[in-house]
Amino acid sequence: MHAAHQHEPPAASWLESGEIDLLLGSDRMIPPSMKARKLYDEHFVFVQRKGHPRGTAPLDLDAYCALDHVLVSTSGGSFHGFMDEHLEELGRERRVALSIQHFTLVPDLLSNTDYVSTLPSRFAARYVDRLDIFALPFDARGFTLYAGWHPRNQADPALVWLRETLAGLAAQ
């Protein structure tokens, strides 16, 4: 396995080595040396459990920053993420109480605590039975989800089929 460039995510070396065939992620996760196909544009929303003591009033920036946040750090263990970069530009910071590695853990964590989180809207929408969803109280950049692969797999029939299937699902 090749050593990954200092700023490249580990997935870059996994694509290079053939450990993984396809990577789904933002443009930050897919190295320029790989092929990529845009799947869809996404934005972030604020989520809390139904019955949260905060209530259901629209969220303001002070309340957002004061709450205990669950941050999803796909690289693992970071307490500073995409939203924290936005808040720094506004001269603000939030309280990150917990850092976890997978989005799929967030709904259960929020359902059983007073923690809150900022999640991609399409993901959050799957949990409207358990979570209340609100617009963020600041203008946050969204992201674009891409499928990325190694150039050597450009014509692989199975991966061509998989990429086409993913593009079709993303378009729905």
C-alpha positions as CSV (number, residue, x, y, z in Angstrom):
1,M,0.0,0.0,0.0
2,H,1.3,3.5,-0.9
3,A,1.7,6.0,1.9
4,A,-1.1,8.5,1.6
5,H,-0.2,12.2,1.1
6,Q,-0.3,14.1,4.4
7,H,-3.6,15.8,3.6
8,E,-5.3,13.0,1.7
9,P,-7.9,10.9,3.5
10,P,-7.1,7.2,4.0
11,A,-9.6,6.3,1.4
12,A,-7.3,7.6,-1.3
13,S,-4.8,4.9,-0.5
14,W,-7.6,2.3,-0.3
15,L,-8.7,3.2,-3.8
16,E,-5.1,3.1,-5.0
17,S,-4.4,-0.3,-3.4
18,G,-7.8,-1.8,-4.6
19,E,-9.0,-2.3,-1.0
20,I,-12.1,-0.4,-2.0
21,D,-13.6,-0.1,-5.5
22,L,-15.9,2.9,-5.0
23,L,-15.9,5.8,-2.5
24,L,-19.0,7.9,-1.7
25,G,-18.0,11.2,-0.2
26,S,-17.7,15.0,-0.6
27,D,-15.1,16.5,-2.9
28,R,-12.8,16.8,0.2
29,M,-12.7,13.0,0.4
30,I,-11.9,12.2,-3.2
31,P,-8.3,12.9,-4.3
32,P,-7.8,14.7,-7.7
33,S,-5.9,11.6,-9.0
34,M,-9.2,9.6,-9.0
35,K,-12.2,9.7,-11.3
36,A,-15.4,11.1,-9.9
37,R,-19.1,11.5,-10.7
38,K,-21.4,14.0,-9.1
39,L,-24.4,12.3,-7.4
40,Y,-26.3,15.3,-5.8
41,D,-26.0,18.5,-3.9
42,E,-26.8,18.5,-0.2
43,H,-27.3,20.9,2.7
44,F,-27.2,20.6,6.4
45,V,-30.0,20.8,9.0
46,F,-30.2,20.9,12.8
47,V,-31.8,18.0,14.5
48,Q,-33.0,17.2,18.0
49,R,-35.2,14.4,19.5
50,K,-38.9,14.9,19.6
51,G,-39.8,16.2,23.0
52,H,-36.4,17.9,23.5
53,P,-36.5,20.4,26.4
54,R,-35.4,23.2,24.0
55,G,-38.9,23.1,22.5
56,T,-39.7,23.6,18.8
57,A,-39.2,27.3,18.4
58,P,-37.0,28.4,15.5
59,L,-33.3,28.1,16.4
60,D,-31.1,31.2,16.9
61,L,-27.3,31.2,16.8
62,D,-26.9,31.7,20.6
63,A,-29.1,28.6,21.3
64,Y,-27.3,26.6,18.6
65,C,-23.9,27.3,20.1
66,A,-25.0,26.6,23.7
67,L,-26.4,23.2,23.1
68,D,-24.4,19.9,23.4
69,H,-23.6,18.7,19.9
70,V,-22.8,15.3,18.5
71,L,-20.2,15.7,15.8
72,V,-19.7,13.0,13.2
73,S,-15.9,12.7,12.5
74,T,-15.5,10.2,9.7
75,S,-11.7,10.3,10.2
76,G,-12.4,9.5,13.9
77,G,-12.1,11.4,17.2
78,S,-12.1,15.0,15.9
79,F,-14.1,17.6,17.9
80,H,-13.8,20.2,15.2
81,G,-15.7,19.8,11.9
82,F,-17.2,21.4,8.9
83,M,-19.8,23.4,11.0
84,D,-17.1,24.5,13.4
85,E,-15.2,26.1,10.5
86,H,-18.4,28.0,9.5
87,L,-18.8,29.2,13.1
88,E,-15.2,30.4,13.3
89,E,-15.8,32.6,10.3
90,L,-18.7,34.2,12.4
91,G,-16.5,34.5,15.4
92,R,-18.5,31.8,17.3
93,E,-18.0,28.3,18.5
94,R,-20.4,25.5,19.7
95,R,-20.1,22.9,22.4
96,V,-19.2,19.5,20.9
97,A,-20.0,17.0,23.7
98,L,-19.4,13.8,21.7
99,S,-17.5,12.8,18.6
100,I,-18.5,9.6,16.8
101,Q,-17.4,8.1,13.5
102,H,-20.7,7.1,11.8
103,F,-23.8,9.0,10.9
104,T,-25.9,5.9,11.6
105,L,-25.3,6.2,15.3
106,V,-26.7,9.7,15.6
107,P,-30.5,9.0,15.6
108,D,-30.3,6.5,18.5
109,L,-28.0,8.8,20.5
110,L,-30.3,11.8,20.0
111,S,-33.4,9.8,20.8
112,N,-32.1,8.9,24.2
113,T,-30.3,12.1,25.2
114,D,-30.6,15.9,25.0
115,Y,-27.8,16.1,22.6
116,V,-28.4,17.7,19.2
117,S,-26.6,17.4,15.9
118,T,-26.1,18.9,12.4
119,L,-26.7,16.4,9.7
120,P,-27.1,16.2,5.9
121,S,-30.8,16.9,5.1
122,R,-31.4,13.7,3.1
123,F,-30.1,11.5,6.0
124,A,-32.0,13.4,8.7
125,A,-35.3,13.1,6.7
126,R,-35.2,9.3,7.2
127,Y,-35.7,9.9,10.9
128,V,-38.6,12.4,11.0
129,D,-40.6,9.9,13.1
130,R,-38.0,10.4,15.9
131,L,-36.3,13.7,15.2
132,D,-37.4,17.3,14.8
133,I,-35.6,19.1,11.9
134,F,-34.8,22.8,11.8
135,A,-33.0,25.2,9.5
136,L,-29.6,26.2,10.7
137,P,-29.4,29.7,12.2
138,F,-26.5,30.7,10.0
139,D,-25.7,30.4,6.3
140,A,-23.7,27.2,6.0
141,R,-22.2,25.9,2.8
142,G,-23.6,22.6,1.7
143,F,-21.6,19.9,-0.1
144,T,-21.8,17.8,-3.2
145,L,-21.8,14.0,-2.9
146,Y,-19.6,12.2,-5.4
147,A,-18.8,8.6,-6.3
148,G,-15.1,8.2,-6.7
149,W,-13.0,5.4,-8.2
150,H,-9.5,4.6,-9.5
151,P,-9.0,5.3,-13.2
152,R,-8.0,1.7,-13.8
153,N,-11.6,0.7,-13.0
154,Q,-13.2,3.2,-15.5
155,A,-14.4,0.5,-17.8
156,D,-15.0,-2.4,-15.3
157,P,-18.5,-3.6,-16.2
158,A,-19.6,-4.3,-12.6
159,L,-18.5,-0.8,-11.5
160,V,-20.0,0.9,-14.5
161,W,-23.3,-0.8,-13.6
162,L,-22.9,0.3,-9.9
163,R,-22.1,3.9,-10.8
164,E,-25.1,4.1,-13.1
165,T,-27.4,2.6,-10.5
166,L,-26.2,5.0,-7.8
167,A,-26.6,8.0,-10.2
168,G,-30.2,6.8,-10.9
169,L,-31.0,6.5,-7.2
170,A,-29.5,9.9,-6.5
171,A,-31.6,11.5,-9.2
172,Q,-34.9,10.3,-7.6
